[in-house]
């Protein structure tokens, strides 16, 4: 249900400040080289796309079935236009993907303007948009968090942000992140990090 978990707080935040840039990232990532991460963020900021989604892609070091893949259009630019997405593939498909140039793991890190995302979600899925608007409090907007109504929230579609929005979005760009990124979403990856802390 990452679609609702991502979009709902953005809709609440733009009630306070409509024109704002956002970066959204999973909480279970480990980034080893902070300076490299900062440099990639700076590149994205300097070329920020006002009406597009920018993803962070990771150069694969193995044919993993745990991540989605991004295929980018070859370019010398720091931000490459996305050609297509492949959701977590079977191993044989993953082996083919890692051999293709300009193919990256999807890190799940996104950058965008809040107002653009709001307008795009409203256009793509007006019913979900209306349900989410109804969950946003009308008072105390300066609080750091809020608790949406449980019953109303349960009516939202249980769907990922990738499926509900990213894969059908026509304006996607990707920046290559080379910062020692690791997804700690499994015990296997956490175990590997503990074995190789450097």
Secondary structure, DSSP 8 states (H G I E B T S, - for coil): -HHHHHHHHHHHHTTT-SS-EEEE--SSEEES-HHHHHHHHHHHHHT--TTSEEEEEEE-SS--SSS-EEEE---SSSEEEEEEEE-S--HHHHHHHTTSTTEEEEEEEEEEEHHHHHHHHHHH-HHHHHHHHTTS-SS-TTSS-----HHHHTTS----HHHHTGGG-S-EEEEE--S-EEE-SSHHHHHHHHHT--
